[in-house]
């Protein structure tokens, strides 16, 4: 059976992040992709020029309409923009028996704010307790905790545990912001800690990596169920997408990862 995965997020017309990246990543990882939009953005590889929010009631209506007709096997939540939309998403999901991957999208690659300050408390109080797994990068984790970003593995692990105490069943602390050649991720649950080692790829084309990882993770959770195995599979996929990112020629800024790297032939350019 091919599982159905719903992404709740904002759009990126340049195709590298947001809903567009989510649909690609979910599909590339063996699930049927669906989408409920929270916001429209005007952005490209150089940055965000504008954001148009979807009315909260319509965000909830999109989610409810999908669930009323379709068996949803997993949900990914990305950009929620403000408190009203965050509350609408929480209300729509609160009584659903479905795994939720929560990616706390706060700042775009170019630095634009994608989450208004009034949404942080709703994110903490209503959405974190619904999360099967939370997938913050280090600045996002620090923002949720009101702390400084982790600068070491020990600090990543400590902050992962602190976030688990706020409700998620698991937290994947993404270590891409650490200094050095290594890029380790730390999966924290109430009972266990698992490290996933990684090295950096020399490319500027990493736009949408957080969206891509969380969506791939939702697809694998829907198929595998086991969080640790799903994280391993999603990370393998994203590592390949980043390693092949330079096969694409998309824009003059931070380009996207190659979502279909394993399905399309390698570029013949040298």
Residue pairs with C-beta under 8 A, 6 or more apart in sequence:
2 30
2 31
2 32
3 31
3 32
3 73
3 74
3 219
3 222
3 223
4 31
4 32
4 34
4 70
4 71
4 72
4 73
4 222
5 26
5 31
5 32
5 33
5 34
5 72
5 73
5 74
5 75
5 76
5 215
5 218
5 219
5 222
6 34
6 35
6 36
6 63
6 66
6 72
6 74
6 75
6 76
7 19
7 22
7 23
7 26
7 33
7 34
7 35
7 36
7 75
7 76
7 78
7 215
7 218
8 35
8 36
8 38
8 59
8 63
8 75
8 76
8 77
8 78
8 80
8 89
9 18
9 19
9 22
9 35
9 37
9 38
9 76
9 77
9 78
9 79
9 105
9 211
10 18
10 19
10 37
10 38
10 39
10 40
10 41
10 51
10 78
10 79
10 81
10 105
10 114
11 18
11 19
11 20
11 37
11 39
11 40
11 41
12 18
12 19
12 20
12 21
12 41
12 43
12 208
13 20
13 41
13 42
13 43
13 44
14 20
14 43
14 44
14 45
14 207
14 250
14 251
14 256
15 21
15 24
15 250
15 256
16 45
16 207
16 208
16 250
16 254
16 255
16 256
16 257
17 43
17 108
17 109
17 207
17 208
17 210
17 211
17 212
17 256
18 41
18 78
18 79
18 208
18 211
19 35
19 37
19 78
21 208
21 211
21 212
21 215
21 256
21 257
21 259
22 33
22 35
22 76
22 78
22 211
22 212
22 214
22 215
23 33
23 35
24 33
24 212
24 259
24 260
25 211
25 212
25 213
25 215
25 216
25 219
25 237
25 259
26 32
26 33
26 76
26 215
26 216
26 218
26 219
27 33
28 216
28 237
28 259
28 260
28 262
28 263
29 215
29 216
29 219
29 220
29 233
29 234
29 237
30 219
30 223
31 73
31 74
31 218
31 219
31 222
31 223
33 215
34 66
34 70
34 72
36 59
36 62
36 63
36 66
37 54
37 59
37 62
38 53
38 54
38 59
38 78
38 79
38 80
38 81
38 85
38 89
39 51
39 52
39 53
39 54
39 79
39 81
39 85
40 51
40 52
40 54
41 48
41 50
41 51
41 52
42 48
42 49
42 50
42 51
42 52
43 49
43 108
43 110
43 112
44 251
44 253
45 207
45 250
45 251
45 252
45 253
45 254
45 255
45 256
46 110
46 251
46 252
46 253
46 254
47 108
47 110
47 111
47 112
47 253
48 108
48 110
48 112
48 114
51 81
51 112
51 114
53 81
53 82
53 85
54 85
56 84
56 85
56 87
56 88
57 88
59 85
59 88
59 89
59 92
60 88
60 89
60 91
60 92
63 89
63 92
63 93
64 92
66 72
67 92
67 96
72 96
72 98
73 98
73 99
73 222
74 98
74 99
74 100
74 101
74 218
74 219
74 221
74 222
75 93
75 96
75 98
75 99
75 100
75 101
75 218
76 100
76 101
76 103
76 214
76 215
76 217
76 218
77 89
77 93
77 100
77 101
77 102
77 103
77 127
77 131
78 103
78 105
78 211
78 214
79 105
79 114
79 115
80 86
80 89
80 105
80 115
80 119
80 123
80 127
81 114
81 115
81 116
81 119
82 115
82 116
82 118
82 119
83 116
83 118
83 119
83 121
83 122
85 119
86 119
86 122
86 123
86 126
86 127
87 122
87 126
89 127
90 122
90 126
90 127
90 130
93 100
93 130
94 126
94 130
99 132
99 133
99 218
99 221
99 222
100 130
100 131
100 132
100 133
101 131
101 132
101 133
101 135
101 214
101 215
101 217
101 218
101 221
102 127
102 128
102 130
102 131
102 133
102 134
102 135
102 168
102 214
103 135
103 136
103 210
103 211
103 213
103 214
104 115
104 123
104 134
104 135
104 136
104 140
104 143
104 144
105 114
105 115
105 140
105 210
105 211
106 113
106 114
106 115
106 139
106 140
106 143
107 113
107 114
107 115
107 139
107 140
108 114
109 206
109 207
109 208
109 254
110 253
110 254
115 123
120 143
120 144
123 144
124 144
124 166
128 134
128 144
128 163
128 166
128 167
128 168
129 166
129 167
129 168
130 167
131 167
131 168
131 169
132 168
132 169
132 170
132 221
132 227
133 168
133 169
133 170
133 171
133 172
133 217
133 221
133 227
133 231
134 163
134 168
134 170
134 171
134 172
135 171
135 172
135 174
135 210
135 213
135 214
135 217
136 144
136 163
136 171
136 172
136 173
136 174
137 174
137 176
137 177
137 210
138 149
138 150
138 156
138 173
138 174
138 175
138 176
138 177
138 178
139 149
139 177
141 149
141 150
141 159
141 160
141 163
141 171
141 173
142 148
142 149
142 150
142 159
144 163
144 166
145 159
145 162
145 163
147 159
149 177
150 156
150 158
150 159
150 173
150 178
151 178
151 179
152 178
153 175
153 184
153 186
153 195
156 173
156 175
156 178
156 184
156 186
157 173
157 186
157 188
157 193
159 173
160 171
160 173
160 186
160 187
160 188
160 193
161 188
163 171
163 188
164 170
164 171
164 188
164 189
164 190
169 189
169 190
169 227
170 187
170 188
170 189
170 227
171 187
171 188
171 189
172 185
172 186
172 187
172 188
172 217
172 231
173 185
173 186
173 187
173 188
174 185
174 210
174 213
175 182
175 183
175 184
175 185
175 186
175 198
176 183
176 200
176 209
178 184
181 199
181 200
182 197
182 198
182 199
182 200
183 198
183 199
183 200
184 195
184 196
184 197
184 198
185 195
185 196
185 198
185 231
185 235
186 193
186 194
186 195
186 196
187 193
187 194
187 195
187 196
187 227
187 228
187 231
189 227
194 228
194 231
196 231
196 232
196 235
198 235
198 239
201 239
201 242
201 243
201 245
203 242
203 245
203 246
204 253
204 254
204 255
205 242
205 245
205 246
205 248
205 250
205 254
205 255
205 256
205 257
206 242
206 245
206 254
206 257
207 253
207 254
207 255
207 256
207 257
208 256
208 257
209 238
209 241
209 242
209 257
212 238
212 241
212 257
212 259
213 234
213 235
213 238
216 233
216 234
216 237
216 238
217 230
217 231
217 234
219 234
220 229
220 230
220 231
220 233
220 234
221 227
221 230
223 230
224 230
224 233
237 262
238 257
240 258
240 261
240 262
241 257
241 258
241 259
241 261
242 257
242 258
243 261
244 257
244 258
244 261
244 266
245 255
245 256
245 257
245 258
247 258
247 261
247 266
247 267
248 255
248 256
248 258
249 255
250 256
258 264
